[in-house]
C-alpha cells in the first residue's frame, strides 16, 4: 500500500490507494488489511490474494449495457471474481 492518508471507521478503513503496482485502486479494507471495495480497468486475476471474500470490484473500463460490478466468491488467499447481475 501507498503511504497516503487512511481514514479509519472502527475496524473499516477508507484508503483510496493503489494496490501494489497494478491499476487497481483500493477504497476500503478491513482491520486485517484485506480489500473490501476496489476499482480498476481490469478485474483481478483468479488466485490473486488480498481480496476479502465478498469484496466488490468495480470495473471502470466496460461498455454500455455490460455489468461493471464483480464479487469475490473465492477466498482472501485465492480470489474468484464473478459478475453481479440483476434478477
PDB file of N, CA, C and O in Angstrom:
ATOM      1  N   UNK A   1       0.828  -1.181   0.000  1.00  0.00           N
ATOM      2  CA  UNK A   1       0.000   0.000   0.000  1.00  0.00           C
ATOM      3  C   UNK A   1       0.874   1.246   0.000  1.00  0.00           C
ATOM      4  O   UNK A   1       2.012   1.236   0.471  1.00  0.00           O
ATOM      5  N   UNK A   2       0.334   2.270  -0.517  1.00  0.00           N
ATOM      6  CA  UNK A   2       0.996   3.569  -0.541  1.00  0.00           C
ATOM      7  C   UNK A   2       0.964   4.188   0.851  1.00  0.00           C
ATOM      8  O   UNK A   2       0.331   3.656   1.763  1.00  0.00           O
ATOM      9  N   UNK A   3       1.647   5.308   1.005  1.00  0.00           N
ATOM     10  CA  UNK A   3       1.656   5.978   2.307  1.00  0.00           C
ATOM     11  C   UNK A   3       0.627   7.094   2.377  1.00  0.00           C
ATOM     12  O   UNK A   3       0.704   7.942   3.265  1.00  0.00           O
ATOM     13  N   UNK A   4      -0.328   7.113   1.466  1.00  0.00           N
ATOM     14  CA  UNK A   4      -1.376   8.136   1.506  1.00  0.00           C
ATOM     15  C   UNK A   4      -2.184   8.018   2.782  1.00  0.00           C
ATOM     16  O   UNK A   4      -2.155   6.992   3.462  1.00  0.00           O
ATOM     17  N   UNK A   5      -2.903   9.077   3.096  1.00  0.00           N
ATOM     18  CA  UNK A   5      -3.722   9.105   4.309  1.00  0.00           C
ATOM     19  C   UNK A   5      -4.783   8.015   4.288  1.00  0.00           C
ATOM     20  O   UNK A   5      -5.406   7.749   3.261  1.00  0.00           O
ATOM     21  N   UNK A   6      -4.972   7.397   5.435  1.00  0.00           N
ATOM     22  CA  UNK A   6      -6.018   6.399   5.608  1.00  0.00           C
ATOM     23  C   UNK A   6      -6.957   6.891   6.691  1.00  0.00           C
ATOM     24  O   UNK A   6      -6.511   7.421   7.709  1.00  0.00           O
ATOM     25  N   UNK A   7      -8.261   6.719   6.479  1.00  0.00           N
ATOM     26  CA  UNK A   7      -9.258   7.133   7.453  1.00  0.00           C
ATOM     27  C   UNK A   7      -9.929   5.879   7.988  1.00  0.00           C
ATOM     28  O   UNK A   7     -10.444   5.074   7.213  1.00  0.00           O
ATOM     29  N   UNK A   8      -9.930   5.704   9.302  1.00  0.00           N
ATOM     30  CA  UNK A   8     -10.485   4.503   9.921  1.00  0.00           C
ATOM     31  C   UNK A   8     -11.837   4.811  10.562  1.00  0.00           C
ATOM     32  O   UNK A   8     -12.000   5.811  11.262  1.00  0.00           O
ATOM     33  N   UNK A   9     -12.806   3.921  10.304  1.00  0.00           N
ATOM     34  CA  UNK A   9     -14.127   3.978  10.913  1.00  0.00           C
ATOM     35  C   UNK A   9     -14.311   2.667  11.667  1.00  0.00           C
ATOM     36  O   UNK A   9     -14.767   1.677  11.093  1.00  0.00           O
ATOM     37  N   UNK A  10     -13.962   2.657  12.937  1.00  0.00           N
ATOM     38  CA  UNK A  10     -13.977   1.401  13.686  1.00  0.00           C
ATOM     39  C   UNK A  10     -12.939   0.465  13.108  1.00  0.00           C
ATOM     40  O   UNK A  10     -11.747   0.771  13.119  1.00  0.00           O
ATOM     41  N   UNK A  11     -13.388  -0.692  12.597  1.00  0.00           N
ATOM     42  CA  UNK A  11     -12.463  -1.658  12.013  1.00  0.00           C
ATOM     43  C   UNK A  11     -12.404  -1.571  10.494  1.00  0.00           C
ATOM     44  O   UNK A  11     -11.687  -2.348   9.863  1.00  0.00           O
ATOM     45  N   UNK A  12     -13.143  -0.643   9.894  1.00  0.00           N
ATOM     46  CA  UNK A  12     -13.135  -0.463   8.448  1.00  0.00           C
ATOM     47  C   UNK A  12     -12.299   0.760   8.114  1.00  0.00           C
ATOM     48  O   UNK A  12     -12.413   1.802   8.758  1.00  0.00           O
ATOM     49  N   UNK A  13     -11.449   0.618   7.088  1.00  0.00           N
ATOM     50  CA  UNK A  13     -10.558   1.708   6.722  1.00  0.00           C
ATOM     51  C   UNK A  13     -10.827   2.159   5.287  1.00  0.00           C
ATOM     52  O   UNK A  13     -10.905   1.329   4.382  1.00  0.00           O
ATOM     53  N   UNK A  14     -10.967   3.459   5.076  1.00  0.00           N
ATOM     54  CA  UNK A  14     -11.104   4.055   3.759  1.00  0.00           C
ATOM     55  C   UNK A  14      -9.718   4.483   3.324  1.00  0.00           C
ATOM     56  O   UNK A  14      -9.096   5.325   3.971  1.00  0.00           O
ATOM     57  N   UNK A  15      -9.223   3.907   2.226  1.00  0.00           N
ATOM     58  CA  UNK A  15      -7.843   4.169   1.853  1.00  0.00           C
ATOM     59  C   UNK A  15      -7.692   4.944   0.556  1.00  0.00           C
ATOM     60  O   UNK A  15      -7.051   5.995   0.545  1.00  0.00           O
ATOM     61  N   UNK A  16      -8.258   4.462  -0.525  1.00  0.00           N
ATOM     62  CA  UNK A  16      -8.113   5.140  -1.807  1.00  0.00           C
ATOM     63  C   UNK A  16      -6.685   5.163  -2.307  1.00  0.00           C
ATOM     64  O   UNK A  16      -6.208   6.194  -2.781  1.00  0.00           O
ATOM     65  N   UNK A  17      -5.989   4.024  -2.205  1.00  0.00           N
ATOM     66  CA  UNK A  17      -4.603   3.933  -2.659  1.00  0.00           C
ATOM     67  C   UNK A  17      -4.454   2.797  -3.660  1.00  0.00           C
ATOM     68  O   UNK A  17      -5.284   1.890  -3.707  1.00  0.00           O
ATOM     69  N   UNK A  18      -3.399   2.849  -4.455  1.00  0.00           N
ATOM     70  CA  UNK A  18      -3.118   1.804  -5.439  1.00  0.00           C
ATOM     71  C   UNK A  18      -2.789   0.496  -4.737  1.00  0.00           C
ATOM     72  O   UNK A  18      -2.196   0.490  -3.658  1.00  0.00           O
ATOM     73  N   UNK A  19      -3.178  -0.609  -5.358  1.00  0.00           N
ATOM     74  CA  UNK A  19      -2.879  -1.947  -4.832  1.00  0.00           C
ATOM     75  C   UNK A  19      -1.633  -2.454  -5.543  1.00  0.00           C
ATOM     76  O   UNK A  19      -1.695  -2.862  -6.703  1.00  0.00           O
ATOM     77  N   UNK A  20      -0.506  -2.426  -4.847  1.00  0.00           N
ATOM     78  CA  UNK A  20       0.753  -2.866  -5.445  1.00  0.00           C
ATOM     79  C   UNK A  20       1.127  -1.998  -6.628  1.00  0.00           C
ATOM     80  O   UNK A  20       1.031  -0.772  -6.566  1.00  0.00           O
ATOM     81  N   UNK A  21       1.555  -2.638  -7.710  1.00  0.00           N
ATOM     82  CA  UNK A  21       1.951  -1.902  -8.910  1.00  0.00           C
ATOM     83  C   UNK A  21       0.852  -1.918  -9.962  1.00  0.00           C
ATOM     84  O   UNK A  21       1.071  -1.491 -11.095  1.00  0.00           O
ATOM     85  N   UNK A  22      -0.325  -2.406  -9.596  1.00  0.00           N
ATOM     86  CA  UNK A  22      -1.419  -2.530 -10.554  1.00  0.00           C
ATOM     87  C   UNK A  22      -2.172  -1.214 -10.716  1.00  0.00           C
ATOM     88  O   UNK A  22      -1.866  -0.214 -10.065  1.00  0.00           O
ATOM     89  N   UNK A  23      -3.165  -1.245 -11.602  1.00  0.00           N
ATOM     90  CA  UNK A  23      -4.022  -0.078 -11.824  1.00  0.00           C
ATOM     91  C   UNK A  23      -5.215  -0.083 -10.880  1.00  0.00           C
ATOM     92  O   UNK A  23      -6.098   0.767 -10.996  1.00  0.00           O
ATOM     93  N   UNK A  24      -5.253  -1.024  -9.951  1.00  0.00           N
ATOM     94  CA  UNK A  24      -6.395  -1.155  -9.050  1.00  0.00           C
ATOM     95  C   UNK A  24      -6.293  -0.183  -7.882  1.00  0.00           C
ATOM     96  O   UNK A  24      -5.239  -0.044  -7.261  1.00  0.00           O
ATOM     97  N   UNK A  25      -7.404   0.485  -7.594  1.00  0.00           N
ATOM     98  CA  UNK A  25      -7.468   1.457  -6.510  1.00  0.00           C
ATOM     99  C   UNK A  25      -8.290   0.874  -5.371  1.00  0.00           C
ATOM    100  O   UNK A  25      -9.463   0.547  -5.552  1.00  0.00           O
ATOM    101  N   UNK A  26      -7.686   0.743  -4.207  1.00  0.00           N
ATOM    102  CA  UNK A  26      -8.358   0.200  -3.027  1.00  0.00           C
ATOM    103  C   UNK A  26      -9.119   1.323  -2.340  1.00  0.00           C
ATOM    104  O   UNK A  26      -8.533   2.348  -1.990  1.00  0.00           O
ATOM    105  N   UNK A  27     -10.418   1.136  -2.144  1.00  0.00           N
ATOM    106  CA  UNK A  27     -11.252   2.139  -1.491  1.00  0.00           C
ATOM    107  C   UNK A  27     -11.541   1.797  -0.039  1.00  0.00           C
ATOM    108  O   UNK A  27     -11.612   2.690   0.806  1.00  0.00           O
ATOM    109  N   UNK A  28     -11.708   0.504   0.261  1.00  0.00           N
ATOM    110  CA  UNK A  28     -11.967   0.056   1.637  1.00  0.00           C
ATOM    111  C   UNK A  28     -11.199  -1.223   1.920  1.00  0.00           C
ATOM    112  O   UNK A  28     -11.092  -2.103   1.066  1.00  0.00           O
ATOM    113  N   UNK A  29     -10.668  -1.311   3.130  1.00  0.00           N
ATOM    114  CA  UNK A  29     -10.075  -2.567   3.574  1.00  0.00           C
ATOM    115  C   UNK A  29     -10.473  -2.810   5.025  1.00  0.00           C
ATOM    116  O   UNK A  29     -10.813  -1.871   5.746  1.00  0.00           O
ATOM    117  N   UNK A  30     -10.429  -4.071   5.453  1.00  0.00           N
ATOM    118  CA  UNK A  30     -10.809  -4.390   6.831  1.00  0.00           C
ATOM    119  C   UNK A  30      -9.603  -4.284   7.761  1.00  0.00           C
ATOM    120  O   UNK A  30      -8.511  -3.909   7.334  1.00  0.00           O
ATOM    121  N   UNK A  31      -9.807  -4.616   9.027  1.00  0.00           N
ATOM    122  CA  UNK A  31      -8.731  -4.469  10.012  1.00  0.00           C
ATOM    123  C   UNK A  31      -7.590  -5.459   9.798  1.00  0.00           C
ATOM    124  O   UNK A  31      -6.530  -5.316  10.409  1.00  0.00           O
ATOM    125  N   UNK A  32      -7.788  -6.456   8.944  1.00  0.00           N
ATOM    126  CA  UNK A  32      -6.727  -7.404   8.604  1.00  0.00           C
ATOM    127  C   UNK A  32      -5.947  -6.957   7.367  1.00  0.00           C
ATOM    128  O   UNK A  32      -4.971  -7.597   6.975  1.00  0.00           O
ATOM    129  N   UNK A  33      -6.390  -5.846   6.755  1.00  0.00           N
ATOM    130  CA  UNK A  33      -5.743  -5.356   5.546  1.00  0.00           C
ATOM    131  C   UNK A  33      -6.270  -5.986   4.275  1.00  0.00           C
ATOM    132  O   UNK A  33      -5.720  -5.761   3.197  1.00  0.00           O
ATOM    133  N   UNK A  34      -7.345  -6.785   4.388  1.00  0.00           N
ATOM    134  CA  UNK A  34      -7.946  -7.389   3.203  1.00  0.00           C
ATOM    135  C   UNK A  34      -8.873  -6.382   2.533  1.00  0.00           C
ATOM    136  O   UNK A  34      -9.567  -5.621   3.207  1.00  0.00           O
ATOM    137  N   UNK A  35      -8.880  -6.383   1.223  1.00  0.00           N
ATOM    138  CA  UNK A  35      -9.634  -5.408   0.441  1.00  0.00           C
ATOM    139  C   UNK A  35     -11.116  -5.769   0.436  1.00  0.00           C
ATOM    140  O   UNK A  35     -11.487  -6.915   0.181  1.00  0.00           O
ATOM    141  N   UNK A  36     -11.965  -4.767   0.724  1.00  0.00           N
ATOM    142  CA  UNK A  36     -13.419  -4.935   0.713  1.00  0.00           C
ATOM    143  C   UNK A  36     -14.059  -4.304  -0.517  1.00  0.00           C
ATOM    144  O   UNK A  36     -15.077  -4.796  -1.004  1.00  0.00           O
ATOM    145  N   UNK A  37     -13.469  -3.211  -1.029  1.00  0.00           N
ATOM    146  CA  UNK A  37     -14.005  -2.483  -2.173  1.00  0.00           C
ATOM    147  C   UNK A  37     -12.851  -1.896  -2.962  1.00  0.00           C
ATOM    148  O   UNK A  37     -11.966  -1.252  -2.399  1.00  0.00           O
ATOM    149  N   UNK A  38     -12.863  -2.125  -4.283  1.00  0.00           N
ATOM    150  CA  UNK A  38     -11.787  -1.620  -5.135  1.00  0.00           C
ATOM    151  C   UNK A  38     -12.326  -1.312  -6.525  1.00  0.00           C
ATOM    152  O   UNK A  38     -13.392  -1.793  -6.908  1.00  0.00           O
ATOM    153  N   UNK A  39     -11.580  -0.506  -7.277  1.00  0.00           N
ATOM    154  CA  UNK A  39     -11.917  -0.195  -8.663  1.00  0.00           C
ATOM    155  C   UNK A  39     -10.685  -0.391  -9.530  1.00  0.00           C
ATOM    156  O   UNK A  39      -9.561  -0.450  -9.032  1.00  0.00           O
ATOM    157  N   UNK A  40     -10.913  -0.491 -10.828  1.00  0.00           N
ATOM    158  CA  UNK A  40      -9.804  -0.606 -11.766  1.00  0.00           C
ATOM    159  C   UNK A  40     -10.316  -0.911 -13.155  1.00  0.00           C
ATOM    160  O   UNK A  40     -11.518  -1.086 -13.360  1.00  0.00           O
ATOM    161  N   UNK A  41      -9.404  -0.973 -14.111  1.00  0.00           N
ATOM    162  CA  UNK A  41      -9.782  -1.221 -15.501  1.00  0.00           C
ATOM    163  C   UNK A  41      -9.696  -2.691 -15.885  1.00  0.00           C
ATOM    164  O   UNK A  41     -10.114  -3.072 -16.979  1.00  0.00           O
ATOM    165  N   UNK A  42      -9.157  -3.522 -14.993  1.00  0.00           N
ATOM    166  CA  UNK A  42      -9.043  -4.959 -15.240  1.00  0.00           C
ATOM    167  C   UNK A  42      -9.419  -5.702 -13.960  1.00  0.00           C
ATOM    168  O   UNK A  42      -8.917  -5.379 -12.883  1.00  0.00           O
ATOM    169  N   UNK A  43     -10.299  -6.694 -14.075  1.00  0.00           N
ATOM    170  CA  UNK A  43     -10.704  -7.499 -12.923  1.00  0.00           C
ATOM    171  C   UNK A  43      -9.489  -8.266 -12.410  1.00  0.00           C
ATOM    172  O   UNK A  43      -8.702  -8.769 -13.211  1.00  0.00           O
ATOM    173  N   UNK A  44      -9.320  -8.367 -11.087  1.00  0.00           N
ATOM    174  CA  UNK A  44      -8.186  -9.131 -10.551  1.00  0.00           C
ATOM    175  C   UNK A  44      -8.190 -10.572 -11.072  1.00  0.00           C
ATOM    176  O   UNK A  44      -9.240 -11.206 -11.174  1.00  0.00           O
ATOM    177  N   UNK A  45      -7.011 -11.068 -11.395  1.00  0.00           N
ATOM    178  CA  UNK A  45      -6.878 -12.444 -11.880  1.00  0.00           C
ATOM    179  C   UNK A  45      -7.271 -13.423 -10.783  1.00  0.00           C
ATOM    180  O   UNK A  45      -6.989 -13.201  -9.605  1.00  0.00           O
ATOM    181  N   UNK A  46      -7.936 -14.529 -11.191  1.00  0.00           N
ATOM    182  CA  UNK A  46      -8.234 -15.591 -10.226  1.00  0.00           C
ATOM    183  C   UNK A  46      -6.935 -16.006  -9.556  1.00  0.00           C
ATOM    184  O   UNK A  46      -5.872 -15.990 -10.178  1.00  0.00           O
ATOM    185  N   UNK A  47      -7.023 -16.365  -8.324  1.00  0.00           N
ATOM    186  CA  UNK A  47      -5.946 -16.761  -7.411  1.00  0.00           C
ATOM    187  C   UNK A  47      -5.138 -15.587  -6.874  1.00  0.00           C
ATOM    188  O   UNK A  47      -4.183 -15.796  -6.126  1.00  0.00           O
ATOM    189  N   UNK A  48      -5.503 -14.339  -7.243  1.00  0.00           N
ATOM    190  CA  UNK A  48      -4.851 -13.188  -6.610  1.00  0.00           C
ATOM    191  C   UNK A  48      -5.222 -13.195  -5.136  1.00  0.00           C
ATOM    192  O   UNK A  48      -6.304 -13.657  -4.773  1.00  0.00           O
ATOM    193  N   UNK A  49      -4.341 -12.690  -4.287  1.00  0.00           N
ATOM    194  CA  UNK A  49      -4.654 -12.660  -2.861  1.00  0.00           C
ATOM    195  C   UNK A  49      -4.882 -11.231  -2.387  1.00  0.00           C
ATOM    196  O   UNK A  49      -4.611 -10.269  -3.106  1.00  0.00           O
ATOM    197  N   UNK A  50      -5.391 -11.112  -1.154  1.00  0.00           N
ATOM    198  CA  UNK A  50      -5.604  -9.804  -0.550  1.00  0.00           C
ATOM    199  C   UNK A  50      -7.013  -9.266  -0.680  1.00  0.00           C
ATOM    200  O   UNK A  50      -7.331  -8.230  -0.096  1.00  0.00           O
ATOM    201  N   UNK A  51      -7.875  -9.952  -1.443  1.00  0.00           N
ATOM    202  CA  UNK A  51      -9.259  -9.528  -1.624  1.00  0.00           C
ATOM    203  C   UNK A  51     -10.147 -10.375  -0.720  1.00  0.00           C
ATOM    204  O   UNK A  51     -10.227 -11.590  -0.897  1.00  0.00           O
ATOM    205  N   UNK A  52     -10.818  -9.746   0.249  1.00  0.00           N
ATOM    206  CA  UNK A  52     -11.677 -10.480   1.184  1.00  0.00           C
ATOM    207  C   UNK A  52     -12.804 -11.185   0.441  1.00  0.00           C
ATOM    208  O   UNK A  52     -13.250 -10.722  -0.608  1.00  0.00           O
ATOM    209  N   UNK A  53     -13.262 -12.310   0.992  1.00  0.00           N
ATOM    210  CA  UNK A  53     -14.442 -12.972   0.431  1.00  0.00           C
ATOM    211  C   UNK A  53     -15.591 -11.973   0.480  1.00  0.00           C
ATOM    212  O   UNK A  53     -15.833 -11.368   1.525  1.00  0.00           O
ATOM    213  N   UNK A  54     -16.300 -11.790  -0.627  1.00  0.00           N
ATOM    214  CA  UNK A  54     -17.378 -10.815  -0.695  1.00  0.00           C
ATOM    215  C   UNK A  54     -16.922  -9.443  -1.156  1.00  0.00           C
ATOM    216  O   UNK A  54     -17.744  -8.540  -1.310  1.00  0.00           O
ATOM    217  N   UNK A  55     -15.629  -9.272  -1.380  1.00  0.00           N
ATOM    218  CA  UNK A  55     -15.102  -7.993  -1.875  1.00  0.00           C
ATOM    219  C   UNK A  55     -15.814  -7.615  -3.168  1.00  0.00           C
ATOM    220  O   UNK A  55     -16.049  -8.461  -4.031  1.00  0.00           O
ATOM    221  N   UNK A  56     -16.151  -6.344  -3.291  1.00  0.00           N
ATOM    222  CA  UNK A  56     -16.746  -5.840  -4.524  1.00  0.00           C
ATOM    223  C   UNK A  56     -15.681  -5.112  -5.327  1.00  0.00           C
ATOM    224  O   UNK A  56     -14.914  -4.313  -4.790  1.00  0.00           O
ATOM    225  N   UNK A  57     -15.646  -5.401  -6.627  1.00  0.00           N
ATOM    226  CA  UNK A  57     -14.705  -4.752  -7.532  1.00  0.00           C
ATOM    227  C   UNK A  57     -15.504  -4.082  -8.637  1.00  0.00           C
ATOM    228  O   UNK A  57     -16.355  -4.713  -9.264  1.00  0.00           O
ATOM    229  N   UNK A  58     -15.232  -2.799  -8.879  1.00  0.00           N
ATOM    230  CA  UNK A  58     -15.913  -2.043  -9.928  1.00  0.00           C
ATOM    231  C   UNK A  58     -14.958  -1.890 -11.097  1.00  0.00           C
ATOM    232  O   UNK A  58     -13.930  -1.221 -10.991  1.00  0.00           O
ATOM    233  N   UNK A  59     -15.309  -2.524 -12.228  1.00  0.00           N
ATOM    234  CA  UNK A  59     -14.512  -2.419 -13.449  1.00  0.00           C
ATOM    235  C   UNK A  59     -14.923  -1.129 -14.147  1.00  0.00           C
ATOM    236  O   UNK A  59     -16.065  -0.995 -14.586  1.00  0.00           O
ATOM    237  N   UNK A  60     -14.006  -0.189 -14.251  1.00  0.00           N
ATOM    238  CA  UNK A  60     -14.312   1.127 -14.822  1.00  0.00           C
ATOM    239  C   UNK A  60     -14.080   1.180 -16.327  1.00  0.00           C
ATOM    240  O   UNK A  60     -14.157   2.254 -16.925  1.00  0.00           O
ATOM    241  N   UNK A  61     -13.796   0.038 -16.948  1.00  0.00           N
ATOM    242  CA  UNK A  61     -13.489   0.006 -18.372  1.00  0.00           C
ATOM    243  C   UNK A  61     -14.441  -0.945 -19.099  1.00  0.00           C
ATOM    244  O   UNK A  61     -14.003  -1.856 -19.802  1.00  0.00           O
ATOM    245  N   UNK A  62     -15.749  -0.723 -18.922  1.00  0.00           N
ATOM    246  CA  UNK A  62     -16.739  -1.582 -19.570  1.00  0.00           C
ATOM    247  C   UNK A  62     -17.659  -0.745 -20.452  1.00  0.00           C
ATOM    248  O   UNK A  62     -17.820   0.457 -20.238  1.00  0.00           O
ATOM    249  N   UNK A  63     -18.254  -1.392 -21.439  1.00  0.00           N
ATOM    250  CA  UNK A  63     -19.154  -0.702 -22.341  1.00  0.00           C
ATOM    251  C   UNK A  63     -20.555  -0.570 -21.773  1.00  0.00           C
ATOM    252  O   UNK A  63     -20.894  -1.188 -20.764  1.00  0.00           O
ATOM    253  N   UNK A  64     -21.356   0.239 -22.432  1.00  0.00           N
ATOM    254  CA  UNK A  64     -22.745   0.430 -22.041  1.00  0.00           C
ATOM    255  C   UNK A  64     -23.486  -0.899 -22.105  1.00  0.00           C
ATOM    256  O   UNK A  64     -23.323  -1.662 -23.057  1.00  0.00           O
ATOM    257  N   UNK A  65     -24.293  -1.174 -21.095  1.00  0.00           N
ATOM    258  CA  UNK A  65     -25.080  -2.394 -21.063  1.00  0.00           C
ATOM    259  C   UNK A  65     -24.345  -3.607 -20.518  1.00  0.00           C
ATOM    260  O   UNK A  65     -24.917  -4.694 -20.439  1.00  0.00           O
ATOM    261  N   UNK A  66     -23.082  -3.434 -20.142  1.00  0.00           N
ATOM    262  CA  UNK A  66     -22.285  -4.530 -19.586  1.00  0.00           C
ATOM    263  C   UNK A  66     -22.050  -4.243 -18.111  1.00  0.00           C
ATOM    264  O   UNK A  66     -21.716  -3.118 -17.740  1.00  0.00           O
ATOM    265  N   UNK A  67     -22.224  -5.262 -17.263  1.00  0.00           N
ATOM    266  CA  UNK A  67     -22.020  -5.033 -15.838  1.00  0.00           C
ATOM    267  C   UNK A  67     -20.572  -4.672 -15.544  1.00  0.00           C
ATOM    268  O   UNK A  67     -19.648  -5.158 -16.196  1.00  0.00           O
ATOM    269  N   UNK A  68     -20.398  -3.828 -14.571  1.00  0.00           N
ATOM    270  CA  UNK A  68     -19.057  -3.452 -14.152  1.00  0.00           C
ATOM    271  C   UNK A  68     -18.813  -3.816 -12.703  1.00  0.00           C
ATOM    272  O   UNK A  68     -17.781  -3.454 -12.138  1.00  0.00           O
ATOM    273  N   UNK A  69     -19.759  -4.537 -12.085  1.00  0.00           N
ATOM    274  CA  UNK A  69     -19.650  -4.882 -10.671  1.00  0.00           C
ATOM    275  C   UNK A  69     -19.388  -6.380 -10.522  1.00  0.00           C
ATOM    276  O   UNK A  69     -20.104  -7.211 -11.081  1.00  0.00           O
ATOM    277  N   UNK A  70     -18.350  -6.704  -9.759  1.00  0.00           N
ATOM    278  CA  UNK A  70     -17.939  -8.090  -9.551  1.00  0.00           C
ATOM    279  C   UNK A  70     -17.781  -8.361  -8.061  1.00  0.00           C
ATOM    280  O   UNK A  70     -17.442  -7.464  -7.290  1.00  0.00           O
ATOM    281  N   UNK A  71     -18.029  -9.601  -7.664  1.00  0.00           N
ATOM    282  CA  UNK A  71     -17.937 -10.014  -6.260  1.00  0.00           C
ATOM    283  C   UNK A  71     -16.966 -11.189  -6.143  1.00  0.00           C
ATOM    284  O   UNK A  71     -17.006 -12.123  -6.943  1.00  0.00           O
ATOM    285  N   UNK A  72     -16.090 -11.129  -5.130  1.00  0.00           N
ATOM    286  CA  UNK A  72     -15.164 -12.234  -4.888  1.00  0.00           C
ATOM    287  C   UNK A  72     -15.899 -13.370  -4.188  1.00  0.00           C
ATOM    288  O   UNK A  72     -16.299 -13.243  -3.030  1.00  0.00           O
ATOM    289  N   UNK A  73     -16.072 -14.476  -4.898  1.00  0.00           N
ATOM    290  CA  UNK A  73     -16.700 -15.658  -4.316  1.00  0.00           C
ATOM    291  C   UNK A  73     -15.655 -16.684  -3.910  1.00  0.00           C
ATOM    292  O   UNK A  73     -15.991 -17.779  -3.460  1.00  0.00           O
ATOM    293  N   UNK A  74     -14.389 -16.325  -4.068  1.00  0.00           N
ATOM    294  CA  UNK A  74     -13.296 -17.186  -3.623  1.00  0.00           C
ATOM    295  C   UNK A  74     -12.952 -16.857  -2.181  1.00  0.00           C
ATOM    296  O   UNK A  74     -13.839 -16.568  -1.378  1.00  0.00           O
ATOM    297  N   UNK A  75     -11.682 -16.901  -1.855  1.00  0.00           N
ATOM    298  CA  UNK A  75     -11.217 -16.608  -0.502  1.00  0.00           C
ATOM    299  C   UNK A  75     -10.245 -15.440  -0.540  1.00  0.00           C
ATOM    300  O   UNK A  75      -9.909 -14.946  -1.616  1.00  0.00           O
ATOM    301  N   UNK A  76      -9.790 -14.996   0.624  1.00  0.00           N
ATOM    302  CA  UNK A  76      -8.826 -13.899   0.661  1.00  0.00           C
ATOM    303  C   UNK A  76      -7.465 -14.341   0.132  1.00  0.00           C
ATOM    304  O   UNK A  76      -6.651 -13.502  -0.254  1.00  0.00           O
ATOM    305  N   UNK A  77      -7.214 -15.641   0.111  1.00  0.00           N
ATOM    306  CA  UNK A  77      -5.942 -16.159  -0.390  1.00  0.00           C
ATOM    307  C   UNK A  77      -5.988 -16.522  -1.867  1.00  0.00           C
ATOM    308  O   UNK A  77      -4.943 -16.672  -2.500  1.00  0.00           O
ATOM    309  N   UNK A  78      -7.184 -16.665  -2.421  1.00  0.00           N
ATOM    310  CA  UNK A  78      -7.341 -17.065  -3.816  1.00  0.00           C
ATOM    311  C   UNK A  78      -8.689 -16.559  -4.327  1.00  0.00           C
ATOM    312  O   UNK A  78      -9.704 -17.245  -4.206  1.00  0.00           O
ATOM    313  N   UNK A  79      -8.691 -15.358  -4.898  1.00  0.00           N
ATOM    314  CA  UNK A  79      -9.957 -14.738  -5.304  1.00  0.00           C
ATOM    315  C   UNK A  79     -10.523 -15.379  -6.566  1.00  0.00           C
ATOM    316  O   UNK A  79      -9.793 -15.923  -7.395  1.00  0.00           O
ATOM    317  N   UNK A  80     -11.844 -15.297  -6.684  1.00  0.00           N
ATOM    318  CA  UNK A  80     -12.571 -15.692  -7.886  1.00  0.00           C
ATOM    319  C   UNK A  80     -13.691 -14.671  -8.039  1.00  0.00           C
ATOM    320  O   UNK A  80     -14.728 -14.784  -7.386  1.00  0.00           O
ATOM    321  N   UNK A  81     -13.486 -13.671  -8.901  1.00  0.00           N
ATOM    322  CA  UNK A  81     -14.491 -12.628  -9.087  1.00  0.00           C
ATOM    323  C   UNK A  81     -15.498 -13.056 -10.139  1.00  0.00           C
ATOM    324  O   UNK A  81     -15.130 -13.502 -11.225  1.00  0.00           O
ATOM    325  N   UNK A  82     -16.789 -12.914  -9.799  1.00  0.00           N
ATOM    326  CA  UNK A  82     -17.865 -13.203 -10.736  1.00  0.00           C
ATOM    327  C   UNK A  82     -18.760 -11.976 -10.852  1.00  0.00           C
ATOM    328  O   UNK A  82     -18.891 -11.194  -9.911  1.00  0.00           O
ATOM    329  N   UNK A  83     -19.368 -11.822 -12.016  1.00  0.00           N
ATOM    330  CA  UNK A  83     -20.215 -10.665 -12.275  1.00  0.00           C
ATOM    331  C   UNK A  83     -21.445 -10.677 -11.380  1.00  0.00           C
ATOM    332  O   UNK A  83     -22.056 -11.723 -11.160  1.00  0.00           O
ATOM    333  N   UNK A  84     -21.798  -9.513 -10.870  1.00  0.00           N
ATOM    334  CA  UNK A  84     -23.033  -9.338 -10.111  1.00  0.00           C
ATOM    335  C   UNK A  84     -24.089  -8.926 -11.124  1.00  0.00           C
ATOM    336  O   UNK A  84     -23.946  -7.905 -11.798  1.00  0.00           O
ATOM    337  N   UNK A  85     -25.154  -9.721 -11.232  1.00  0.00           N
ATOM    338  CA  UNK A  85     -26.192  -9.444 -12.220  1.00  0.00           C
ATOM    339  C   UNK A  85     -27.537  -9.259 -11.542  1.00  0.00           C
ATOM    340  O   UNK A  85     -27.730  -9.645 -10.390  1.00  0.00           O
ATOM    341  N   UNK A  86     -28.464  -8.660 -12.278  1.00  0.00           N
ATOM    342  CA  UNK A  86     -29.815  -8.453 -11.765  1.00  0.00           C
ATOM    343  C   UNK A  86     -30.639  -9.699 -12.006  1.00  0.00           C
ATOM    344  O   UNK A  86     -30.344 -10.500 -12.893  1.00  0.00           O
ATOM    345  N   UNK A  87     -31.681  -9.849 -11.200  1.00  0.00           N
ATOM    346  CA  UNK A  87     -32.632 -10.907 -11.470  1.00  0.00           C
ATOM    347  C   UNK A  87     -32.619 -12.026 -10.574  1.00  0.00           C
ATOM    348  O   UNK A  87     -33.400 -12.961 -10.743  1.00  0.00           O
TER     349      UNK A  87
END
